[in-house]
């Protein structure tokens, strides 16, 4: 194998690994959700926090029958990988005046949680 072929193979392997990491592990994300999020959130019922069924792709502050802060209701954020990552990293920085007092410090944990949330299609 030539040096160029070896480098190309290494780049393909690296790219595939990076894409797999970016995708996250929804099974681990469910475990994290159950242990860290379910105290305030449910998949299909509003609790202290809104229900998460169908959250991915939904505009912030739009879950049915939940009393959002005026800051979240006024935001124009749509929940995507990027916005959910920013929210989980530091909710107050993303939407000043929001009421969630929790953040997820580990990037891998956020990635896996987001991968899980992406599996929750449709309205509750």
N, C-alpha and C positions, 0 to 999 in steps of 0.2 A: 504494500500500500504506500502510495506517495505521501509526502508531507502534506500536500494540499488536500488529499483525500482524508487523511487523518484529522486535519483541522476542521474540514467540512463535517465529518462525522461527529466530532466533539461539539461543534456548534449546533448541529441538529439535536443531539442528545441534551445539551444545555437548554435549548429553546423549548423542547418538549417538557423537560423537567420544570422550567419556569412557568409554562402554561398550566401544567398540572397543579403547581402550587397556587397559582392565581385563581384556579377554579375552586379550590377549597374542598373540604371533605364534609358533605352534608350530614353523614351519620355522626361524625364527631360534633358537628354543629348542633344537632338535635340534643346530644348529651349535654353540651354547654348550655343550650337554651333551657333544658329541663332543670339544670342545676343553678343557673345564674339569672335567668329571665322570668321563669314561671312564678316567682314570688309576687310579681307585679303584672305580668302579662299572661295571656292565654292565646291559643291559636284562634279560637272561635268565639270568645266572650271578652267583653271589656271588663277590666278589673281596675286597679289603680292606674294601669296603662292601657292603651287601646289593644284590641284584638289584632293579631298579626296575619291572619289569613288574607292573602292577596296584597300584602304590604308592598312587595316588589313591583315597581312600576306605578304605584299609587301616589297621588300628590299628598304631601304631608298635611295633616289636619283634616283628612277627609273620611276617616273610618266612621261608619254609622253610629249614632247615639253615644258618642264619646265627647266629654267636656274638655276640649283642648284649651291650652293657654292661648291668649290672643296672639302671642308671638308665633306660635306654630300655625294657627289658622291663617295668619297674614303672610306666612312664608310662601314662596312659589317653588319650593323644593319638590322634586319628584324622586321617590326612593329608587336608587340605582346602586350598583356596587360602590361607585365613588361617593355618593351622598350618604349611604348607610355607613361606609367606612369612616367618613368624617364625623357623622353623628355618634357612632359608637366610641370613637377616639375622644371626642370632647363635645358633648351636646350643646353646651352653653356657647362655645365658640362658633358653632355652626348656626344656631338660632338663639341669639341672646334673649333671655326672658322665658325660655322654655322651663318645664318643671321636672325633667328627668335628672335625678341626682346620682347617676351611675355611669361609669365609662368602662370600656374594655381596653386595657393597656397593651395586651399582646397582639401583634399584627396577625399571627397565625390563628388566634382565637376569633378575631374579627372576621377573617376570611372564611373560616369554617361556619361561623354563625350566619354570615351573609349567604353562603352556599345553601344552608338549610332554609333560610327565609325565602330563597328563590324557588324552593320546591312547594311552597304553600300558595298554590294558585287559587284564584277566585275569591269571591266575597264570603264572609262568615255566614 
